[in-house]
Amino acid sequence: MMRCPNCNSKDIGKIGSHQFYCWSCFIELTVNGDKMSVYQVEEDGTLSSLDDLFFGEPIPPHIHAGGM
């Protein structure tokens, strides 16, 4: 089961082939292999990168896109 790297919630929805959305803290995740990008969804629908908050942290094995 995939967990949110921000709030540790299991309430993750798949919105694209490598895109996920956390319904608990409202962030969007993009996973490609070993690389993850984290975004905040703004009021106007644009995405703001939060990668600087998570930079340098390894992706836990249960986060990989194939782990769902």
C-alpha angles and dihedrals in degrees: 000000000000119000130198112254089215105048102007091236122153090211094105123147126200111232100168142002092284100008128099136178128211111219091194101057099013100236128139121228128201117195124189113169107300095347123091128184122195124204137185113222108227125214091260092052097255120131125238117199117242093181091115088065092052100032115135096015113123116236110250113238093249091060098065115114092242091056095078 
